[in-house]
Amino acid sequence: MVQSYDVVVVGGGPAGSSAARRAAGAGVSVLLVEKEPQIATTVRTSGVTWSSSISEFGIPRRCYNPIKNYGFVSPNNKVVVRDRVSRAAVLDVRQTYRWLASEAEGAGASILTGVPIRSATRDGSGVLLEGAGGFSVRGRVVVDASGFAGAVAQSLGLAGPWRKFGAGAEYELHASNVDPETWWLMVGSMYSPAGYAWVFPVGGDLVRVGIGVAKPECAVDPKTLLDNMMRDKTGPVGDLGEVRVAEYHYGLIPNGGIDRRSVYDNVILVGDSAGQANPLVLEGIRYAIRFGGLAGETAAVAASGDASAASLASYETGWRRAVESRIKSAYKVQDRWLALTDTQWDEELDTIRELSADEFLDFVKAEFGMSRILRLAVRHPRLAVRQLFGLVRPR
Ligand SMILES: Cc1cc2nc3c(=O)[nH]c(=O)nc-3n(C[C@H](O)[C@H](O)[C@H](O)COP(=O)(O)OP(=O)(O)OC[C@H]3O[C@@H](n4cnc5c(N)ncnc54)[C@H](O)[C@@H]3O)c2cc1C
């Protein structure tokens, strides 16, 4: 006998746990299946998020390190945008993802770890999932929260592999000299020929140092670039003093536009499997949590009645209304960034120097709403600042 649930969630990342939590909270039966032996056994992200998102989701204080200052380095320029309050944070990714999963369990979801889902087939009024070791389960609605893999969508033939994506390699290090309130973003060909590098303090003497590259634009493996940067102690890495590697992280993130649907009969895609990420700075955790909740809520309603794509459409409309235009604007800025030479990056930093901390963070967060752009245009009449936000396309 194959066990059936109203909602089965595949993947125990931020999208999956949030979907499971909200669906279970709505009173339907929910199973979350995660392939790894524990939630967040492997870390695939740098974990930067925003104080406003932390408050919105109620993430406990033990799970993050607050950031107040934002350093930006190009080959021959450097700027630090300073603030009096913290508006950003670096998450303890494991603790945060495990907290999200415990919230889902608390709401009544069952969690099964150590079971990779290998195939999905439509089965009467739902979807049959089969995994390692003869495991099978049926969901009236299945939420694909398996991240970049999009395991359910791919198995059902709903979506192919991502053509454009970001790849990132990162060390989590103990360092003898860390400013826990200041992050660094590093741009220019000495760091990454198509992307950027970072130093993100995690708290105490821990810091994440990484490099991301855009694929297929850049053929080089980010791990090779990262090892070169560590060996040469390039830029802010040279200020970290003695370092000792604690962990190595590697991850992939869709980066090709929101070109796939996120609802099908009995199936919802959420988080990275739906391409819900800001491509500019590889940022998707807050979207995964927020839209995971929306997916779970929608799945719970559909599971007790009509689970057709049409009845799930409110989910797609909802998340697209919230972020689609921002993500599209971020793509424009990203295209421009990828074409900048080292000299142009040096000039770009002079433009960034004009921004206040909240303006700078709006930019990094891809908050390019019209009211913000207009305020920016008034405060900074210099054309370059408006170009930076994509208001005026560079000639
Ligand atoms: C290098 C890098 C750095 C990043 N830095 C940031 C950052 O600083 N801030 C930020 O907000 N975002 C960042 N991101 C993006 C962020 O990590 C993702 O947007 C976010 O993790 C998406 O959450 P998710 O739940 O959709 O997917 P994931 O977090 O990838 O979770 C998917 C889960 O599904 C499981 N799974 C996969 N396949 C199966 C299967 N077949 N069966 C069962 N389980 C399965 C996986 O093990 C995993 O637990 C970064 C991404 C990369 C690659």
The ligand as a MOL file (V3000), in Angstrom:
LIG
                    3D

  0  0  0     0  0            999 V3000
M  V30 BEGIN CTAB
M  V30 COUNTS 53 58 0 0 0
M  V30 BEGIN ATOM
M  V30 1 C 26.9970 30.2070 -4.1090 0
M  V30 2 C 25.6320 30.6780 -3.6910 0
M  V30 3 C 25.5120 31.6740 -2.7510 0
M  V30 4 C 24.2590 32.1390 -2.3820 0
M  V30 5 N 24.1740 33.1190 -1.4340 0
M  V30 6 C 22.9710 33.5510 -1.0540 0
M  V30 7 C 22.8620 34.5620 -0.0700 0
M  V30 8 O 23.8610 35.0600 0.4450 0
M  V30 9 N 21.6070 34.9660 0.2900 0
M  V30 10 C 20.4880 34.4310 -0.2720 0
M  V30 11 O 19.3790 34.8480 0.0820 0
M  V30 12 N 20.5720 33.4800 -1.2040 0
M  V30 13 C 21.7700 33.0210 -1.5990 0
M  V30 14 N 21.8590 32.0420 -2.5320 0
M  V30 15 C 20.6160 31.5020 -3.0850 0
M  V30 16 C 19.9090 30.6080 -2.0750 0
M  V30 17 O 20.7990 29.6430 -1.5890 0
M  V30 18 C 18.7260 29.9170 -2.7420 0
M  V30 19 O 17.9530 30.8650 -3.4510 0
M  V30 20 C 17.8600 29.2220 -1.7020 0
M  V30 21 O 18.6170 28.2570 -1.0120 0
M  V30 22 C 16.6690 28.5510 -2.3600 0
M  V30 23 O 16.0070 27.7530 -1.4220 0
M  V30 24 P 15.2550 26.4320 -1.8810 0
M  V30 25 O 14.5920 25.8980 -0.6460 0
M  V30 26 O 14.4580 26.7010 -3.0750 0
M  V30 27 O 16.4070 25.4160 -2.3560 0
M  V30 28 P 17.5990 24.7440 -1.5530 0
M  V30 29 O 18.0370 25.5800 -0.4260 0
M  V30 30 O 18.5920 24.3500 -2.5720 0
M  V30 31 O 16.9450 23.4270 -0.9310 0
M  V30 32 C 16.6020 22.3230 -1.7450 0
M  V30 33 C 16.5500 21.0840 -0.8600 0
M  V30 34 O 16.0530 19.9910 -1.6440 0
M  V30 35 C 16.8280 18.8390 -1.3920 0
M  V30 36 N 16.7080 17.9730 -2.5740 0
M  V30 37 C 17.2200 18.1870 -3.8130 0
M  V30 38 N 16.8860 17.1680 -4.6310 0
M  V30 39 C 16.1260 16.3190 -3.9070 0
M  V30 40 C 15.4890 15.0810 -4.2050 0
M  V30 41 N 15.6020 14.5200 -5.4130 0
M  V30 42 N 14.7830 14.4600 -3.2280 0
M  V30 43 C 14.6900 15.0160 -2.0030 0
M  V30 44 N 15.3050 16.1800 -1.6410 0
M  V30 45 C 15.9920 16.8310 -2.5880 0
M  V30 46 C 18.2260 19.4000 -1.1680 0
M  V30 47 O 19.0450 18.4940 -0.4580 0
M  V30 48 C 17.9290 20.6710 -0.3690 0
M  V30 49 O 17.8650 20.4140 1.0100 0
M  V30 50 C 23.1050 31.5680 -2.9420 0
M  V30 51 C 23.2160 30.5520 -3.8810 0
M  V30 52 C 24.4650 30.1050 -4.2690 0
M  V30 53 C 24.5800 29.0070 -5.2710 0
M  V30 END ATOM
M  V30 BEGIN BOND
M  V30 1 1 1 2
M  V30 2 1 2 3
M  V30 3 2 2 52
M  V30 4 2 3 4
M  V30 5 1 4 5
M  V30 6 1 4 50
M  V30 7 2 5 6
M  V30 8 1 6 7
M  V30 9 1 6 13
M  V30 10 2 7 8
M  V30 11 1 7 9
M  V30 12 1 9 10
M  V30 13 2 10 11
M  V30 14 1 10 12
M  V30 15 2 12 13
M  V30 16 1 13 14
M  V30 17 1 14 15
M  V30 18 1 14 50
M  V30 19 1 15 16
M  V30 20 1 16 17
M  V30 21 1 16 18
M  V30 22 1 18 19
M  V30 23 1 18 20
M  V30 24 1 20 21
M  V30 25 1 20 22
M  V30 26 1 22 23
M  V30 27 1 23 24
M  V30 28 2 24 25
M  V30 29 1 24 26
M  V30 30 1 24 27
M  V30 31 1 27 28
M  V30 32 2 28 29
M  V30 33 1 28 30
M  V30 34 1 28 31
M  V30 35 1 31 32
M  V30 36 1 32 33
M  V30 37 1 33 34
M  V30 38 1 33 48
M  V30 39 1 34 35
M  V30 40 1 35 36
M  V30 41 1 35 46
M  V30 42 1 36 37
M  V30 43 1 36 45
M  V30 44 2 37 38
M  V30 45 1 38 39
M  V30 46 1 39 40
M  V30 47 2 39 45
M  V30 48 1 40 41
M  V30 49 2 40 42
M  V30 50 1 42 43
M  V30 51 2 43 44
M  V30 52 1 44 45
M  V30 53 1 46 47
M  V30 54 1 46 48
M  V30 55 1 48 49
M  V30 56 2 50 51
M  V30 57 1 51 52
M  V30 58 1 52 53
M  V30 END BOND
M  V30 END CTAB
M  END
